């Protein structure tokens, strides 16, 4: 029953996700130049080549996945009874209690991308290469996060099944989309100063697109 009710809640959220995804070029254009866009694309392609043609960094991803569980568990004052990672059985964190945010933490929190954003921001002015290197690394790691998260949903990981795939997908997709401007900021010439402007432009575009879709839906109902 819990999964069914959460799935009902997740359906309208998926509509919202679709509008955010449709309008994501708006904040990207606000923040990145064309050259910076090509650098990001290079990082994405580099990871895709590694994932599909070289070797999946499964163990590397697992550390980030399980640590995300641990970080959120600590935030919610949960007791950690067991922490285990192996190449054969994957990772496992045993807690006294869990909740939706702890379950979905590894999917909504791109730990490695956020982790490198901090030093990139701190050392941005040390060299003009810092920003470009960060964009390549951040897009590489974010693409890794997206692909492994997608695999987790397709294989039906317990983290996802506890709240249902529909609700979990709706929450995860929204969070990952909202991360994009913040993850771009340390490496783009616009910097952190333009992030608020990018979010405002994005929300305005989302509102306009959503209103347009609802108007179209109402016109169909009249017919």
TIRO-2110 file (N, C-alpha, C; in Angstrom, 1 decimal):
// TIRO-2110
0.8, -1.2, 0.0, N, 1, A
0.0, 0.0, 0.0, CA, 1, A
0.9, 1.3, 0.0, C, 1, A
1.9, 1.2, 0.8, N, 2, A
2.8, 2.4, 0.9, CA, 2, A
3.4, 2.7, -0.5, C, 2, A
3.9, 1.7, -1.2, N, 3, A
4.5, 1.9, -2.5, CA, 3, A
3.4, 2.4, -3.5, C, 3, A
2.2, 1.9, -3.4, N, 4, A
1.1, 2.3, -4.3, CA, 4, A
0.8, 3.8, -4.1, C, 4, A
0.7, 4.3, -2.8, N, 5, A
0.4, 5.6, -2.5, CA, 5, A
1.5, 6.6, -3.0, C, 5, A
2.8, 6.2, -2.7, N, 6, A
3.9, 7.0, -3.1, CA, 6, A
4.0, 7.1, -4.7, C, 6, A
3.6, 6.0, -5.3, N, 7, A
3.6, 6.0, -6.8, CA, 7, A
2.6, 7.0, -7.3, C, 7, A
1.4, 7.1, -6.7, N, 8, A
0.4, 8.1, -7.1, CA, 8, A
0.9, 9.5, -6.9, C, 8, A
1.7, 9.7, -5.8, N, 9, A
2.3, 11.0, -5.6, CA, 9, A
3.4, 11.3, -6.7, C, 9, A
4.1, 10.2, -7.1, N, 10, A
5.2, 10.4, -8.0, CA, 10, A
4.7, 10.8, -9.4, C, 10, A
3.5, 10.4, -9.8, N, 11, A
3.1, 10.6, -11.2, CA, 11, A
3.1, 12.1, -11.5, C, 11, A
2.4, 13.0, -10.7, N, 12, A
2.5, 14.4, -11.1, CA, 12, A
3.9, 15.0, -11.0, C, 12, A
4.7, 14.4, -10.1, N, 13, A
6.1, 14.8, -10.0, CA, 13, A
6.9, 14.5, -11.3, C, 13, A
6.5, 13.4, -11.9, N, 14, A
7.2, 13.1, -13.2, CA, 14, A
6.8, 14.1, -14.3, C, 14, A
5.6, 14.7, -14.2, N, 15, A
5.2, 15.7, -15.1, CA, 15, A
6.1, 17.0, -14.9, C, 15, A
6.3, 17.3, -13.6, N, 16, A
7.2, 18.5, -13.3, CA, 16, A
8.6, 18.2, -13.8, C, 16, A
9.1, 17.0, -13.6, N, 17, A
10.4, 16.6, -14.0, CA, 17, A
10.6, 16.8, -15.5, C, 17, A
9.5, 16.4, -16.3, N, 18, A
9.6, 16.5, -17.7, CA, 18, A
9.7, 18.0, -18.1, C, 18, A
9.0, 18.9, -17.4, N, 19, A
9.1, 20.3, -17.8, CA, 19, A
10.4, 20.9, -17.5, C, 19, A
11.0, 20.5, -16.3, N, 20, A
12.3, 20.9, -15.9, CA, 20, A
13.4, 20.4, -17.0, C, 20, A
13.2, 19.1, -17.4, N, 21, A
14.1, 18.6, -18.3, CA, 21, A
14.0, 19.3, -19.7, C, 21, A
12.8, 19.6, -20.1, N, 22, A
12.6, 20.3, -21.4, CA, 22, A
13.2, 21.7, -21.4, C, 22, A
13.2, 22.3, -20.2, N, 23, A
13.7, 23.7, -20.2, CA, 23, A
15.2, 23.8, -19.6, C, 23, A
15.8, 22.7, -19.5, N, 24, A
17.2, 22.7, -18.9, CA, 24, A
18.2, 23.5, -19.8, C, 24, A
18.0, 23.6, -21.1, N, 25, A
18.9, 24.5, -21.9, CA, 25, A
18.9, 25.9, -21.4, C, 25, A
17.9, 26.4, -20.7, N, 26, A
17.8, 27.8, -20.3, CA, 26, A
18.9, 28.1, -19.3, C, 26, A
19.0, 27.4, -18.2, N, 27, A
20.1, 27.7, -17.2, CA, 27, A
21.5, 27.4, -17.8, C, 27, A
21.6, 26.4, -18.6, N, 28, A
22.9, 26.1, -19.2, CA, 28, A
23.4, 27.2, -20.1, C, 28, A
22.5, 27.8, -20.9, N, 29, A
22.9, 29.0, -21.7, CA, 29, A
23.2, 30.2, -20.9, C, 29, A
22.6, 30.3, -19.7, N, 30, A
22.9, 31.4, -18.8, CA, 30, A
24.3, 31.3, -18.3, C, 30, A
24.8, 30.1, -18.1, N, 31, A
26.0, 29.9, -17.4, CA, 31, A
27.2, 29.6, -18.3, C, 31, A
27.0, 28.8, -19.3, N, 32, A
28.2, 28.3, -20.1, CA, 32, A
28.3, 28.9, -21.4, C, 32, A
29.5, 29.2, -21.9, N, 33, A
29.8, 29.6, -23.2, CA, 33, A
29.8, 28.3, -24.1, C, 33, A
29.8, 28.5, -25.4, N, 34, A
29.9, 27.4, -26.4, CA, 34, A
31.1, 26.6, -26.1, C, 34, A
32.3, 27.2, -25.9, N, 35, A
33.5, 26.5, -25.7, CA, 35, A
33.4, 25.7, -24.4, C, 35, A
32.8, 26.2, -23.4, N, 36, A
32.7, 25.4, -22.1, CA, 36, A
31.7, 24.3, -22.3, C, 36, A
30.7, 24.5, -23.2, N, 37, A
29.8, 23.4, -23.5, CA, 37, A
30.6, 22.2, -24.2, C, 37, A
31.5, 22.5, -25.1, N, 38, A
32.3, 21.5, -25.7, CA, 38, A
33.2, 20.7, -24.7, C, 38, A
33.7, 21.5, -23.8, N, 39, A
34.5, 20.8, -22.7, CA, 39, A
33.7, 19.8, -21.9, C, 39, A
32.5, 20.3, -21.5, N, 40, A
31.6, 19.4, -20.8, CA, 40, A
31.3, 18.1, -21.6, C, 40, A
31.0, 18.3, -22.9, N, 41, A
30.7, 17.2, -23.8, CA, 41, A
31.9, 16.3, -23.9, C, 41, A
33.1, 16.8, -23.9, N, 42, A
34.3, 15.9, -23.9, CA, 42, A
34.3, 15.0, -22.7, C, 42, A
34.0, 15.6, -21.5, N, 43, A
34.0, 14.8, -20.3, CA, 43, A
33.0, 13.7, -20.3, C, 43, A
31.8, 14.0, -20.9, N, 44, A
30.7, 13.1, -21.0, CA, 44, A
31.1, 11.9, -21.9, C, 44, A
31.7, 12.2, -23.1, N, 45, A
32.1, 11.2, -24.0, CA, 45, A
33.2, 10.4, -23.5, C, 45, A
34.1, 11.0, -22.7, N, 46, A
35.2, 10.2, -22.2, CA, 46, A
34.7, 9.1, -21.2, C, 46, A
33.7, 9.5, -20.4, N, 47, A
33.2, 8.5, -19.5, CA, 47, A
32.4, 7.4, -20.3, C, 47, A
31.6, 7.8, -21.3, N, 48, A
30.8, 6.8, -22.0, CA, 48, A
31.8, 5.8, -22.7, C, 48, A
32.9, 6.3, -23.2, N, 49, A
33.9, 5.3, -23.8, CA, 49, A
34.4, 4.4, -22.8, C, 49, A
34.7, 4.9, -21.6, N, 50, A
35.3, 4.1, -20.5, CA, 50, A
34.2, 3.0, -20.1, C, 50, A
33.0, 3.5, -19.9, N, 51, A
31.9, 2.6, -19.3, CA, 51, A
31.6, 1.5, -20.3, C, 51, A
31.5, 1.8, -21.6, N, 52, A
31.0, 0.8, -22.5, CA, 52, A
32.1, 0.0, -23.2, C, 52, A
33.3, 0.6, -23.3, N, 53, A
34.3, -0.1, -24.1, CA, 53, A
35.6, -0.4, -23.3, C, 53, A
35.8, 0.1, -22.1, N, 54, A
37.0, -0.2, -21.4, CA, 54, A
36.6, -1.0, -20.1, C, 54, A
36.2, -0.3, -19.1, N, 55, A
35.8, -1.0, -17.9, CA, 55, A
34.9, -0.1, -17.0, C, 55, A
33.9, -0.7, -16.4, N, 56, A
33.0, 0.1, -15.5, CA, 56, A
33.8, 0.3, -14.2, C, 56, A
33.9, 1.5, -13.6, N, 57, A
34.5, 1.7, -12.3, CA, 57, A
33.5, 1.3, -11.2, C, 57, A
33.1, 0.1, -11.1, N, 58, A
32.1, -0.3, -10.2, CA, 58, A
32.5, -0.1, -8.7, C, 58, A
33.7, -0.5, -8.4, N, 59, A
34.1, -0.4, -7.0, CA, 59, A
34.2, 1.1, -6.6, C, 59, A
34.8, 1.9, -7.5, N, 60, A
34.9, 3.3, -7.2, CA, 60, A
33.5, 3.9, -7.0, C, 60, A
32.6, 3.6, -7.8, N, 61, A
31.2, 4.1, -7.7, CA, 61, A
30.6, 3.6, -6.4, C, 61, A
30.8, 2.3, -6.0, N, 62, A
30.2, 1.8, -4.8, CA, 62, A
30.6, 2.5, -3.5, C, 62, A
31.9, 3.0, -3.5, N, 63, A
32.3, 3.7, -2.3, CA, 63, A
31.5, 5.0, -2.2, C, 63, A
31.3, 5.7, -3.3, N, 64, A
30.5, 6.9, -3.2, CA, 64, A
29.0, 6.6, -2.9, C, 64, A
28.5, 5.5, -3.4, N, 65, A
27.1, 5.1, -3.2, CA, 65, A
26.9, 4.9, -1.7, C, 65, A
27.7, 4.0, -1.1, N, 66, A
27.5, 3.7, 0.3, CA, 66, A
27.8, 4.8, 1.2, C, 66, A
28.8, 5.7, 0.9, N, 67, A
29.1, 6.8, 1.8, CA, 67, A
28.0, 7.8, 1.7, C, 67, A
27.3, 7.9, 0.6, N, 68, A
26.1, 8.8, 0.6, CA, 68, A
25.0, 8.3, 1.6, C, 68, A
24.8, 7.0, 1.6, N, 69, A
23.9, 6.4, 2.6, CA, 69, A
24.4, 6.8, 4.0, C, 69, A
25.7, 6.7, 4.3, N, 70, A
26.2, 7.0, 5.6, CA, 70, A
26.0, 8.4, 6.0, C, 70, A
26.3, 9.3, 5.1, N, 71, A
26.2, 10.8, 5.3, CA, 71, A
24.8, 11.1, 5.7, C, 71, A
23.8, 10.7, 4.9, N, 72, A
22.4, 11.0, 5.2, CA, 72, A
22.0, 10.3, 6.5, C, 72, A
22.5, 9.1, 6.7, N, 73, A
22.1, 8.4, 8.0, CA, 73, A
22.6, 9.2, 9.2, C, 73, A
23.8, 9.8, 9.1, N, 74, A
24.3, 10.6, 10.2, CA, 74, A
23.5, 11.9, 10.4, C, 74, A
23.1, 12.5, 9.3, N, 75, A
22.3, 13.7, 9.3, CA, 75, A
21.0, 13.4, 10.0, C, 75, A
20.4, 12.2, 9.8, N, 76, A
19.2, 11.9, 10.5, CA, 76, A
19.4, 11.1, 11.8, C, 76, A
20.6, 11.1, 12.3, N, 77, A
20.9, 10.5, 13.6, CA, 77, A
20.6, 9.1, 13.7, C, 77, A
20.8, 8.3, 12.6, N, 78, A
20.6, 6.9, 12.6, CA, 78, A
21.9, 6.2, 13.0, C, 78, A
21.7, 5.0, 13.6, N, 79, A
22.9, 4.2, 14.1, CA, 79, A
23.3, 3.3, 13.0, C, 79, A
24.6, 3.3, 12.7, N, 80, A
25.2, 2.4, 11.6, CA, 80, A
25.7, 1.1, 12.3, C, 80, A
25.1, 0.0, 11.9, N, 81, A
25.6, -1.3, 12.5, CA, 81, A
26.6, -2.0, 11.7, C, 81, A
26.6, -1.8, 10.3, N, 82, A
27.5, -2.5, 9.5, CA, 82, A
27.7, -1.7, 8.2, C, 82, A
29.0, -1.8, 7.7, N, 83, A
29.4, -1.2, 6.5, CA, 83, A
30.3, -2.1, 5.8, C, 83, A
29.9, -2.5, 4.5, N, 84, A
30.7, -3.5, 3.8, CA, 84, A
30.7, -3.2, 2.3, C, 84, A
31.9, -3.4, 1.7, N, 85, A
32.0, -3.2, 0.2, CA, 85, A
32.9, -4.4, -0.3, C, 85, A
32.4, -5.1, -1.3, N, 86, A
33.2, -6.1, -1.9, CA, 86, A
32.9, -6.1, -3.4, C, 86, A
33.9, -6.5, -4.2, N, 87, A
33.7, -6.6, -5.7, CA, 87, A
32.7, -7.7, -6.1, C, 87, A
32.5, -8.7, -5.2, N, 88, A
31.6, -9.8, -5.5, CA, 88, A
30.2, -9.5, -5.2, C, 88, A
30.0, -8.9, -3.9, N, 89, A
28.6, -8.8, -3.4, CA, 89, A
28.2, -7.3, -3.4, C, 89, A
29.0, -6.4, -3.9, N, 90, A
28.6, -5.0, -3.9, CA, 90, A
28.8, -4.4, -2.5, C, 90, A
28.0, -3.3, -2.3, N, 91, A
28.1, -2.6, -1.0, CA, 91, A
26.9, -2.9, -0.1, C, 91, A
27.0, -2.6, 1.2, N, 92, A
25.9, -2.8, 2.1, CA, 92, A
26.1, -1.9, 3.3, C, 92, A
25.1, -1.2, 3.7, N, 93, A
25.1, -0.4, 4.9, CA, 93, A
23.9, -0.8, 5.7, C, 93, A
24.1, -1.3, 7.0, N, 94, A
23.0, -1.7, 7.8, CA, 94, A
22.7, -0.7, 8.9, C, 94, A
21.5, -0.1, 8.9, N, 95, A
21.1, 0.9, 9.8, CA, 95, A
20.0, 0.4, 10.8, C, 95, A
19.9, 1.2, 11.9, N, 96, A
18.8, 0.8, 12.8, CA, 96, A
17.4, 1.1, 12.2, C, 96, A
17.4, 2.3, 11.4, N, 97, A
16.1, 2.7, 10.7, CA, 97, A
16.6, 3.4, 9.5, C, 97, A
15.7, 3.5, 8.5, N, 98, A
15.9, 4.2, 7.3, CA, 98, A
14.7, 5.1, 6.9, C, 98, A
14.9, 5.9, 5.9, N, 99, A
13.7, 6.7, 5.4, CA, 99, A
14.0, 6.9, 3.9, C, 99, A
13.1, 7.6, 3.3, N, 100, A
13.2, 7.8, 1.8, CA, 100, A
14.4, 8.6, 1.4, C, 100, A
14.8, 9.6, 2.2, N, 101, A
16.0, 10.4, 1.8, CA, 101, A
17.3, 9.5, 2.0, C, 101, A
17.3, 8.7, 3.0, N, 102, A
18.5, 7.9, 3.2, CA, 102, A
18.6, 6.8, 2.1, C, 102, A
17.4, 6.2, 1.8, N, 103, A
17.4, 5.2, 0.7, CA, 103, A
17.9, 5.8, -0.6, C, 103, A
17.4, 7.0, -0.9, N, 104, A
17.7, 7.6, -2.3, CA, 104, A
18.9, 8.5, -2.3, C, 104, A
19.6, 8.6, -1.2, N, 105, A
20.7, 9.5, -1.1, CA, 105, A
21.8, 9.2, -2.1, C, 105, A
22.2, 8.0, -2.4, N, 106, A
23.2, 7.7, -3.4, CA, 106, A
22.8, 8.2, -4.8, C, 106, A
21.5, 8.3, -5.1, N, 107, A
21.0, 8.6, -6.4, CA, 107, A
20.9, 10.2, -6.5, C, 107, A
20.4, 10.8, -5.5, N, 108, A
20.1, 12.2, -5.5, CA, 108, A
21.3, 13.1, -5.2, C, 108, A
22.4, 12.5, -4.6, N, 109, A
23.5, 13.2, -4.2, CA, 109, A
24.8, 12.7, -5.0, C, 109, A
25.2, 13.4, -6.0, N, 110, A
26.4, 13.0, -6.8, CA, 110, A
27.6, 13.3, -6.0, C, 110, A
28.0, 12.4, -5.1, N, 111, A
29.0, 12.7, -4.1, CA, 111, A
30.4, 13.1, -4.7, C, 111, A
30.8, 12.4, -5.8, N, 112, A
32.1, 12.7, -6.3, CA, 112, A
32.1, 14.1, -7.0, C, 112, A
31.1, 14.4, -7.8, N, 113, A
31.0, 15.6, -8.5, CA, 113, A
31.0, 16.8, -7.5, C, 113, A
30.2, 16.7, -6.4, N, 114, A
30.2, 17.7, -5.4, CA, 114, A
31.5, 17.8, -4.7, C, 114, A
32.2, 16.6, -4.5, N, 115, A
33.5, 16.6, -3.8, CA, 115, A
34.5, 17.4, -4.5, C, 115, A
34.6, 17.3, -5.8, N, 116, A
35.6, 18.0, -6.6, CA, 116, A
35.2, 19.5, -6.8, C, 116, A
33.9, 19.8, -6.6, N, 117, A
33.5, 21.2, -6.8, CA, 117, A
34.1, 22.1, -5.7, C, 117, A
34.3, 21.5, -4.6, N, 118, A
34.8, 22.4, -3.4, CA, 118, A
36.2, 22.8, -3.7, C, 118, A
37.2, 21.9, -4.0, N, 119, A
38.5, 22.4, -4.3, CA, 119, A
38.6, 23.2, -5.5, C, 119, A
37.8, 22.9, -6.5, N, 120, A
37.8, 23.7, -7.8, CA, 120, A
37.4, 25.1, -7.5, C, 120, A
36.4, 25.3, -6.6, N, 121, A
36.0, 26.7, -6.3, CA, 121, A
37.1, 27.4, -5.5, C, 121, A
37.8, 26.7, -4.6, N, 122, A
38.8, 27.2, -3.7, CA, 122, A
40.0, 27.6, -4.6, C, 122, A
40.4, 26.8, -5.6, N, 123, A
41.7, 27.0, -6.3, CA, 123, A
41.4, 27.5, -7.7, C, 123, A
40.3, 28.0, -8.0, N, 124, A
39.9, 28.5, -9.3, CA, 124, A
40.9, 29.5, -9.9, C, 124, A
41.3, 30.4, -9.0, N, 125, A
42.2, 31.5, -9.4, CA, 125, A
43.7, 31.2, -9.5, C, 125, A
44.0, 30.0, -9.1, N, 126, A
45.4, 29.6, -9.1, CA, 126, A
45.9, 29.4, -10.5, C, 126, A
45.1, 28.9, -11.4, N, 127, A
45.5, 28.7, -12.8, CA, 127, A
44.3, 28.7, -13.7, C, 127, A
44.4, 29.2, -14.9, N, 128, A
43.3, 29.2, -15.9, CA, 128, A
42.9, 27.8, -16.3, C, 128, A
43.7, 26.8, -16.0, N, 129, A
43.4, 25.4, -16.4, CA, 129, A
42.5, 24.8, -15.4, C, 129, A
42.4, 25.3, -14.2, N, 130, A
41.6, 24.7, -13.1, CA, 130, A
40.2, 24.5, -13.5, C, 130, A
39.6, 25.6, -14.1, N, 131, A
38.2, 25.6, -14.5, CA, 131, A
38.0, 24.5, -15.6, C, 131, A
38.8, 24.5, -16.6, N, 132, A
38.6, 23.5, -17.7, CA, 132, A
38.8, 22.1, -17.2, C, 132, A
39.8, 21.8, -16.3, N, 133, A
40.0, 20.5, -15.8, CA, 133, A
38.8, 20.1, -15.0, C, 133, A
38.3, 21.0, -14.2, N, 134, A
37.1, 20.7, -13.4, CA, 134, A
35.9, 20.4, -14.2, C, 134, A
35.6, 21.1, -15.3, N, 135, A
34.5, 20.8, -16.2, CA, 135, A
34.6, 19.4, -16.8, C, 135, A
35.8, 19.0, -17.2, N, 136, A
36.0, 17.7, -17.7, CA, 136, A
35.7, 16.6, -16.6, C, 136, A
36.3, 16.8, -15.5, N, 137, A
36.2, 15.9, -14.4, CA, 137, A
34.8, 15.8, -13.9, C, 137, A
34.1, 16.9, -13.7, N, 138, A
32.8, 17.0, -13.2, CA, 138, A
31.8, 16.3, -14.1, C, 138, A
31.9, 16.6, -15.4, N, 139, A
31.0, 16.0, -16.4, CA, 139, A
31.3, 14.5, -16.5, C, 139, A
32.5, 14.1, -16.4, N, 140, A
32.9, 12.7, -16.4, CA, 140, A
32.2, 11.9, -15.2, C, 140, A
32.4, 12.5, -14.0, N, 141, A
31.8, 11.9, -12.8, CA, 141, A
30.3, 11.9, -12.7, C, 141, A
29.7, 13.0, -13.2, N, 142, A
28.3, 13.1, -13.2, CA, 142, A
27.7, 12.1, -14.2, C, 142, A
28.3, 11.9, -15.3, N, 143, A
27.8, 10.9, -16.3, CA, 143, A
27.9, 9.5, -15.7, C, 143, A
29.0, 9.2, -14.9, N, 144, A
29.2, 8.0, -14.2, CA, 144, A
28.0, 7.8, -13.2, C, 144, A
27.7, 8.9, -12.5, N, 145, A
26.6, 8.8, -11.5, CA, 145, A
25.3, 8.5, -12.2, C, 145, A
25.0, 9.2, -13.3, N, 146, A
23.8, 9.0, -14.1, CA, 146, A
23.6, 7.5, -14.6, C, 146, A
24.7, 7.0, -15.1, N, 147, A
24.6, 5.6, -15.7, CA, 147, A
24.4, 4.6, -14.6, C, 147, A
25.2, 4.7, -13.6, N, 148, A
25.1, 3.7, -12.5, CA, 148, A
23.7, 3.8, -11.8, C, 148, A
23.2, 5.1, -11.6, N, 149, A
21.9, 5.3, -11.0, CA, 149, A
20.8, 4.6, -11.9, C, 149, A
21.0, 4.8, -13.2, N, 150, A
20.0, 4.2, -14.1, CA, 150, A
20.0, 2.7, -14.0, C, 150, A
21.2, 2.1, -13.9, N, 151, A
21.3, 0.7, -13.8, CA, 151, A
20.7, 0.2, -12.5, C, 151, A
20.8, 1.0, -11.4, N, 152, A
20.2, 0.7, -10.1, CA, 152, A
18.7, 0.6, -10.2, C, 152, A
18.1, 1.5, -11.0, N, 153, A
16.7, 1.5, -11.2, CA, 153, A
16.3, 0.3, -12.1, C, 153, A
17.0, 0.0, -13.1, N, 154, A
16.7, -1.1, -14.0, CA, 154, A
16.7, -2.4, -13.4, C, 154, A
17.7, -2.6, -12.5, N, 155, A
17.9, -3.9, -11.8, CA, 155, A
17.0, -4.0, -10.6, C, 155, A
16.4, -2.8, -10.2, N, 156, A
15.5, -2.9, -9.0, CA, 156, A
16.2, -3.0, -7.7, C, 156, A
17.2, -2.1, -7.4, N, 157, A
17.9, -2.1, -6.2, CA, 157, A
16.9, -1.9, -5.0, C, 157, A
17.2, -2.6, -3.8, N, 158, A
16.3, -2.4, -2.7, CA, 158, A
16.0, -1.0, -2.3, C, 158, A
17.0, -0.1, -2.4, N, 159, A
16.9, 1.3, -2.1, CA, 159, A
15.7, 1.9, -2.9, C, 159, A
15.6, 1.5, -4.1, N, 160, A
14.5, 2.0, -5.0, CA, 160, A
13.2, 1.3, -4.8, C, 160, A
13.2, 0.0, -4.5, N, 161, A
12.0, -0.7, -4.4, CA, 161, A
11.2, -0.3, -3.1, C, 161, A
11.9, 0.1, -2.1, N, 162, A
11.2, 0.4, -0.8, CA, 162, A
10.2, 1.5, -1.0, C, 162, A
10.5, 2.5, -1.9, N, 163, A
9.5, 3.6, -2.1, CA, 163, A
8.8, 3.4, -3.5, C, 163, A
9.2, 2.4, -4.3, N, 164, A
8.6, 2.2, -5.6, CA, 164, A
9.4, 3.0, -6.6, C, 164, A
9.5, 2.4, -7.8, N, 165, A
10.3, 3.0, -8.9, CA, 165, A
9.8, 4.3, -9.4, C, 165, A
8.4, 4.5, -9.4, N, 166, A
7.8, 5.7, -10.0, CA, 166, A
8.2, 6.9, -9.1, C, 166, A
7.9, 6.7, -7.8, N, 167, A
8.2, 7.8, -6.8, CA, 167, A
9.7, 8.1, -6.8, C, 167, A
10.5, 7.0, -6.7, N, 168, A
11.9, 7.2, -6.6, CA, 168, A
12.5, 7.9, -7.8, C, 168, A
12.0, 7.5, -9.0, N, 169, A
12.5, 8.1, -10.2, CA, 169, A
12.1, 9.6, -10.2, C, 169, A
10.9, 9.9, -9.8, N, 170, A
10.5, 11.3, -9.8, CA, 170, A
11.4, 12.2, -8.9, C, 170, A
11.6, 11.7, -7.7, N, 171, A
12.4, 12.5, -6.8, CA, 171, A
13.9, 12.6, -7.2, C, 171, A
14.5, 11.5, -7.7, N, 172, A
15.9, 11.5, -8.1, CA, 172, A
16.1, 12.4, -9.3, C, 172, A
15.2, 12.3, -10.3, N, 173, A
15.4, 13.1, -11.5, CA, 173, A
15.3, 14.6, -11.2, C, 173, A
14.4, 14.9, -10.3, N, 174, A
14.2, 16.4, -10.0, CA, 174, A
15.5, 16.9, -9.3, C, 174, A
16.0, 16.1, -8.3, N, 175, A
17.2, 16.5, -7.6, CA, 175, A
18.4, 16.6, -8.6, C, 175, A
18.6, 15.6, -9.4, N, 176, A
19.7, 15.6, -10.4, CA, 176, A
19.7, 16.8, -11.3, C, 176, A
18.5, 17.2, -11.8, N, 177, A
18.3, 18.3, -12.7, CA, 177, A
18.7, 19.6, -11.9, C, 177, A
18.3, 19.7, -10.7, N, 178, A
18.5, 20.9, -9.9, CA, 178, A
20.0, 21.1, -9.5, C, 178, A
20.7, 20.0, -9.5, N, 179, A
22.2, 20.1, -9.2, CA, 179, A
23.0, 20.7, -10.4, C, 179, A
22.5, 20.7, -11.6, N, 180, A
23.2, 21.1, -12.8, CA, 180, A
23.9, 22.5, -12.7, C, 180, A
23.1, 23.5, -12.4, N, 181, A
23.7, 24.9, -12.3, CA, 181, A
24.8, 24.9, -11.3, C, 181, A
24.6, 24.3, -10.1, N, 182, A
25.6, 24.4, -9.0, CA, 182, A
26.9, 23.6, -9.4, C, 182, A
26.7, 22.5, -10.1, N, 183, A
27.9, 21.7, -10.6, CA, 183, A
28.6, 22.4, -11.7, C, 183, A
28.0, 23.2, -12.5, N, 184, A
28.6, 24.0, -13.6, CA, 184, A
29.4, 25.2, -13.0, C, 184, A
28.9, 25.8, -12.0, N, 185, A
29.4, 27.1, -11.5, CA, 185, A
30.9, 27.1, -11.3, C, 185, A
31.6, 26.1, -10.6, N, 186, A
33.0, 26.3, -10.4, CA, 186, A
33.9, 26.3, -11.7, C, 186, A
33.3, 25.8, -12.8, N, 187, A
34.1, 25.7, -14.0, CA, 187, A
33.8, 26.7, -15.1, C, 187, A
32.7, 27.4, -15.0, N, 188, A
32.3, 28.3, -16.1, CA, 188, A
32.7, 29.7, -15.8, C, 188, A
32.9, 30.5, -16.9, N, 189, A
33.4, 31.9, -16.7, CA, 189, A
32.4, 32.7, -15.9, C, 189, A
31.1, 32.4, -16.0, N, 190, A
30.1, 33.2, -15.3, CA, 190, A
30.2, 33.0, -13.8, C, 190, A
30.7, 31.9, -13.4, N, 191, A
31.0, 31.6, -11.9, CA, 191, A
29.7, 31.5, -11.1, C, 191, A
29.9, 31.5, -9.8, N, 192, A
28.8, 31.4, -8.8, CA, 192, A
27.9, 32.6, -8.9, C, 192, A
28.4, 33.7, -9.3, N, 193, A
27.6, 34.9, -9.3, CA, 193, A
26.4, 34.9, -10.2, C, 193, A
26.4, 34.0, -11.2, N, 194, A
25.3, 33.9, -12.1, CA, 194, A
24.4, 32.7, -11.8, C, 194, A
24.6, 32.0, -10.8, N, 195, A
23.8, 30.8, -10.5, CA, 195, A
22.4, 31.2, -10.1, C, 195, A
22.2, 32.2, -9.3, N, 196, A
20.9, 32.6, -8.9, CA, 196, A
20.1, 33.1, -10.1, C, 196, A
20.8, 33.8, -10.9, N, 197, A
20.1, 34.3, -12.2, CA, 197, A
19.7, 33.2, -13.1, C, 197, A
20.5, 32.1, -13.1, N, 198, A
20.2, 31.0, -14.0, CA, 198, A
19.0, 30.2, -13.4, C, 198, A
18.9, 30.1, -12.1, N, 199, A
17.8, 29.4, -11.5, CA, 199, A
16.5, 30.2, -11.7, C, 199, A
16.6, 31.5, -11.6, N, 200, A
15.4, 32.3, -11.8, CA, 200, A
14.9, 32.2, -13.2, C, 200, A
15.8, 32.3, -14.2, N, 201, A
15.5, 32.1, -15.6, CA, 201, A
14.9, 30.7, -15.8, C, 201, A
15.4, 29.7, -15.2, N, 202, A
14.9, 28.4, -15.4, CA, 202, A
13.5, 28.2, -14.8, C, 202, A
13.3, 28.8, -13.6, N, 203, A
11.9, 28.7, -13.0, CA, 203, A
10.9, 29.4, -13.8, C, 203, A
11.3, 30.6, -14.4, N, 204, A
10.4, 31.3, -15.3, CA, 204, A
10.1, 30.5, -16.5, C, 204, A
11.1, 29.9, -17.1, N, 205, A
10.8, 29.0, -18.3, CA, 205, A
10.0, 27.8, -17.9, C, 205, A
10.2, 27.2, -16.8, N, 206, A
9.4, 26.1, -16.3, CA, 206, A
7.9, 26.5, -16.2, C, 206, A
7.7, 27.7, -15.6, N, 207, A
6.3, 28.2, -15.4, CA, 207, A
5.6, 28.4, -16.7, C, 207, A
6.4, 29.1, -17.7, N, 208, A
5.8, 29.3, -19.0, CA, 208, A
5.5, 28.0, -19.7, C, 208, A
6.4, 27.1, -19.7, N, 209, A
6.2, 25.8, -20.4, CA, 209, A
5.0, 25.0, -19.7, C, 209, A
5.0, 25.0, -18.4, N, 210, A
3.9, 24.3, -17.7, CA, 210, A
2.6, 24.9, -18.0, C, 210, A
2.5, 26.3, -18.1, N, 211, A
1.2, 26.9, -18.4, CA, 211, A
0.8, 26.6, -19.8, C, 211, A
1.8, 26.6, -20.7, N, 212, A
1.5, 26.2, -22.1, CA, 212, A
0.9, 24.8, -22.3, C, 212, A
1.5, 23.9, -21.5, N, 213, A
1.1, 22.5, -21.6, CA, 213, A
-0.4, 22.4, -21.0, C, 213, A
-0.6, 23.1, -19.9, N, 214, A
-2.0, 23.0, -19.3, CA, 214, A
-3.0, 23.6, -20.2, C, 214, A
-2.6, 24.7, -20.9, N, 215, A
-3.6, 25.4, -21.8, CA, 215, A
-3.9, 24.5, -23.0, C, 215, A
-2.8, 23.8, -23.5, N, 216, A
-3.1, 22.8, -24.6, CA, 216, A
-4.0, 21.7, -24.1, C, 216, A
-3.7, 21.2, -22.9, N, 217, A
-4.5, 20.1, -22.4, CA, 217, A
-6.0, 20.5, -22.3, C, 217, A
-6.2, 21.7, -21.8, N, 218, A
-7.6, 22.2, -21.6, CA, 218, A
-8.3, 22.4, -23.0, C, 218, A
-7.5, 22.8, -24.0, N, 219, A
-8.1, 22.9, -25.3, CA, 219, A
-8.5, 21.6, -25.9, C, 219, A
-7.8, 20.5, -25.6, N, 220, A
-8.1, 19.2, -26.0, CA, 220, A
-9.4, 18.7, -25.3, C, 220, A
-9.5, 19.0, -24.1, N, 221, A
-10.7, 18.6, -23.3, CA, 221, A
-12.0, 19.3, -23.9, C, 221, A
-11.9, 20.5, -24.3, N, 222, A
-13.0, 21.2, -24.9, CA, 222, A
-13.5, 20.6, -26.2, C, 222, A
-12.5, 20.1, -27.0, N, 223, A
-12.8, 19.4, -28.2, CA, 223, A
-13.5, 18.1, -27.9, C, 223, A
END
